Amino acid sequence: MTQPLAKEKSSARPFHHSVDGSLHCGEVALEQLAARFGTPLYVYSGDQILERFQLFQSALSGRDHLICYAVKANSTLGIIKLLAKAGAGFDIVSGGELQRILAAAPDAANRVVFSGVGKTAPEIDLALDANIHQFNVESEAELELLAARADRKKQRARFALRVNPDVFAETHPYISTGLREHKFGVDIRKARELYLRAAKKKWLEPYGISVHIGSQIRSASPFGDAVSRAVELVNQLKQNGITLRAIDAGGGLGIDYHAGNFNPAAKVREYASALKKSLANFDGKLIIEPGRFIVAQAGALLARVLYIKKNGKKTFIIADAAMNDLIRPALYQAHHEIIPVTPRKGRTMTVDIVGPVCETGDFFARDRKLPRVELGDLLAILDAGAYGMSQASNYNTRMKSAEVLVQGKSAKLIRRRETIEDLLQQEKF
Ligand SMILES: *Cc1c(COP(=O)(O)O)cnc(C)c1O
């Protein structure tokens, strides 16, 4: 059953029912935002995003570190700018994401790490021109290409090999990445040889080592294990005369998508202390790449109830948001808490909450107990700030929703709703 979210009980989320009973983001009423900007609508608490970023900053204070927010979790320019101003670096996985940094926060380009298994030559060139912090190289062939492009430009390329530490982390199989059989990284047993070979290239600078074992990992210990393996490799390479100066522990720290007690500050402390413990004998820089943990719980997707219908024993709530807005339930069977923005009295109902897209997989919740709702009511789908808008599509020729950033009393539109003109102008016939 969905509990109302009392503010003091769930510091994990910035959404709370105010004294008038309606759901607010910080000091801003969600009903007002929906009336002003329409639905479906993504609403983010900028205050919470900064708070989460600061949790990592303070947990790692006292050691040389760089927090590179993983842009793919939510790549909206307004969010990049917000985090850049707070001093964040960025983890990117495409040239397109780099263009976003260059547009919203060009001064942060030298705090960018570039991950991804399929970097193209133009993407590498763009990153060399932008003078990014480091390339996280995922294969021998990519290392060759990076060497060639750097050579052409006569420009040094700092790189970290992304190694596969072969650490198992409990999460959904689609977002687990740290095992030998995954497409990511290079086998840690082959890494030493690759560093030795790269060290001979004039324009390549062996700078660090990176590991990223997956996403939505709830326990801290696999992160510590992965970093320990990285430290072993650093020590081996030292004997070969190669000094790596950075260890990039990747991202992946998970949140609790269910209602109940979740203490993000304690979670970050636990995570940081696992990393620090493994890094006790390493005095270089620690890089981390959190995405979800920073933005997921800051965001909600608002949707209006379009229809309520019964088929046999089932009751369907048909909302105006759909899988093209938030695909996580369809893609990963992910759970999202869903609450009416202005709760009504009356019996709870057991319902499926679905969208209008022509796919049975287009659902947000199945057999969910929900307080009574009526046509036109507003629902808040919680914890939608990560991998929501950044995975949105135009499937069924649905326009992408608008996004609003709330800070204190202010609510700023950071993406206007897409129009049919936006969409059609890209096509020729
Ligand atoms: C996706 C990704 C991240 C971020 O993962 P989260 O689970 O959102 O923290 C970090 N680094 C790399 C290389 C990634 O692919």
The ligand as an ORCA input file, in Angstrom:
! r2SCAN-3c Opt
* xyz 0 1
  C      25.832      4.279    -16.577
  C      27.214      4.525    -16.114
  C      27.455      5.198    -14.910
  C      26.360      5.660    -13.990
  O      25.660      4.614    -13.402
  P      24.603      4.933    -12.235
  O      24.042      3.618    -11.903
  O      23.579      5.841    -12.820
  O      25.344      5.551    -11.120
  C      28.762      5.466    -14.569
  N      29.789      5.062    -15.353
  C      29.593      4.395    -16.500
  C      30.766      3.976    -17.307
  C      28.295      4.097    -16.914
  O      28.112      3.419    -18.048
*
